[in-house]
Amino acid sequence: MKTIRILAVDDHEMITTGYKYILEAAEFDDFKIKMETANSYELGAQKIMDSARSFLFDLILLDIQLTPSQEKEPHSGEELGLLARKLVPDSKLVFMSSFSDNYRINSILENVNPEGYMVKSEVDEKSLIAMVKTVTTCPPYYSQKALVAIRKKVANDLILDNKDKKILYHISIGTKTIDIVNYVNLSLAGIENRKRQLKVVFGVEKQNDMALITEAKNRGFL
């Protein structure tokens, strides 16, 4: 019987242990599961690089938010996804994240183009097995909250560039305008001008930032 090899990267070992227990015990029609885990960006990157030398993993499961190892620079699962796309393009990628906001999900889909995205709160034994069956045969696979984010984005007729999206996102999480310059490659005056333009685009030009964020959420950008 064919073996499907899976790598799961998450800084919570209980989560990857749960994935491993469920999938290795599950009964699939024409394959069995062999699973490895990694609990840090560094270990995940090393396993992906090893896979590039001798194709090890058919499927890679990635959390987005990874706690950095001691004295290491912080990295994300998104960066691991991009590394995997470069080094092991034949491996299928699925993000397993607690992030369910439209901005984060659609950003991952645009930047990495994974074969699936599951919001952790929607992951159970049945959906985990269904994801593996779908992704290994006829991807993609999305959990319900991920589908909602995708549909809202597709249905939207507004086109914003990445700087606009980042500005909206940072306003939504409470970042002060003066501090957004640390995240978006624009001057303070440039960011303030973008905010004014965004309010016009969303039809809230005479209202405050909260109204802008509310409308952006309604349109599926957050």
N, C-alpha and C positions, 0 to 999 in steps of 0.2 A: 504493500500500500504506500502511496506517495506521502511524503512528509512535508507539511507547510511549516516553515521556520519563521518565528515571530520574535521581534525585539520590542520590549515595552520599556519606555523611559519615563520615569516619574520620580520625584524626590520623596514621595511617600511610599515606603516599601510595602505597606499593607495593601495599597492599591495594586501594585504590580504583582504581588503574591496572589491577590484575589483573581486577577486576570489569568494568571498562570494556572491556578487550581481549577478554575472553571473551564478554560479552553483545553487543557490537556486531558481533562476527564470527559469532555463532550464527545459524543459520537457523530462523526461526519460520514457521509456516504462513501466518499472515495479518497479521503486523506485523513491523516492524523496530525496533531499539533505538537511541535517541539518549541519550547519557549525559553528565551533568555531575558533577563531584566537588567536595568541600569538605574541607579538612583541619583545620578548627577549628570550635568552637561558633559563634563570631561569624560566620564566613563561611557556615556552614550556616543560621544564623538569618536572615542577609540574603537568601540565595537563597529561603528559604521565604517571607519577607515579600514578595519580588519576585513569587513565584508567586501570592501572594494577590491581586495586582493584575491579573495576566494568566495564568491557569492554566497553569503551566509543566510541572508534574511529575505524571505518573500514579502513580508509585511512588517512595517515599523509603526508602532503606536507611540505617539508623542504628546506629553503634556506641554502646555505653552509656558507656564510659569515655573521655572526651576530655581530653587534656592541655591545660590552660589556656594561652592566648596570654600572652606576656610582660606582666606587670603587669595582668593581667585576673583577675577573680574566676572561680573554677572553676565550670564548668557541666557537665551530663551530657547524654548522648543522650536520656535519659528526658525531660529538660526540653524538648529539641528536639521530641520526639514530642508532648508536650502542647501546645507552640506550634503544631505542624502541625495537630493535631486542632482547634485553635481557629481558625486562619487559613485552612487549606486542607482542610476536612473531607472533600472528595471524593478527596483523594490517599490512596493505600493505603500503609501503613507496615509495614516489616519490620525487626526488630532483628537485627543480625549481630554477635554478641558472643562474647567468650571466656568470659563467665560461664555456668556450667552448673549452679549450685546451685539447688535448688528454691525457696529464699526469693527470690532475685533474679528468676528467671524468672516466678514467679507474681506477684510485686510489679509487674513490668512489665505483665503481662497484665491485672491488676486495674486499674492506674492509667491505662494508655494504651489498652488493648484493640487491639493492632496486628493486622494481617492475617497476620502470620507472625513466627516467631522461629527463627533458626538459630544453633547453636553453631559458632564459627569452625573448630574442629578437625574438624568434619564437613562443611565446605564444600569442594566440588570443582567442576569444570566441569559435571559431570552434574547435581548437586544444585542448583547455581546456576541453570541453565537451567530445571530442573523447577520451582523456586520461582517464577520469573517467569511461566511458563506457568500455574501453579496460581493465583497471587495475582491475575493479570490476568483470570482467567476464573471461578474458583470457589474463593475463599479459605475457610479459612486454609491456611497451609503451615508445618509445624513439622519441624525436624530430629529425629533419634531421641532425643537427650538431652533436648531440650525436651519431647517427648511423654512421656517417662518422668516428668519433673517434674510435668507436668499430670495424668497418670493417678494418681500417688501422692497428689496434692492432692485430686483428686475422690474417691478411694477413702477418704479419711480422714473419720472421723465426729466429730472434735474441731473446735470453733469457737473460734478465738483472735482477739482484736482486734489492730489494728496495733501497739499498744504492746507486747503480749505477743510478737508476732513480731519486733519490733525488739530487744527485750531478749534473746530467744533468739539472734538473729543476732549481736549484739555479744558475748555470752558465747562464742559459737562461734569468733569470730575473736580471742579473747583480751583483749577490752576489760575492764578492771577495773570492778567494780561501781560504785565511786565516780566513775568517769569516764563511765558510761552516762548520767548526768544531763545530759551535754552533747549527747546524741543523742535522748533520750526526755523528753517534757515531764512528768516526775514528780520528786518529791523522792527523796533517797537512801532514806528510809524506805519510800516508795511502791514503789520498784524492788525493794527487799529483800522486801517483802510479796508483790509479783507473783512473784518467784522462788520463794517458798515455795508459793504457790498453783499455779504451774506444775509444781512437783515433785509436788504432790498429784494434779493432773490427769493427769500422765504416769506416775503410779504409782511414783515414785522418791523419795518424801518423806524417806526416811532416808538417801539417798545424796548424793554430791557433784555439783558442776556438770557434771562430765564425763559422769556417768550421765544427767543431764537432756538434755545435748546429743546423746548417743548415741541416746536414745529419740526425741527430736525429729527426728533424721535418719531413723530407722526409720519414723517416721510421715509423712515427706515435708514437714516444715516447714522443713528446712534442706537 
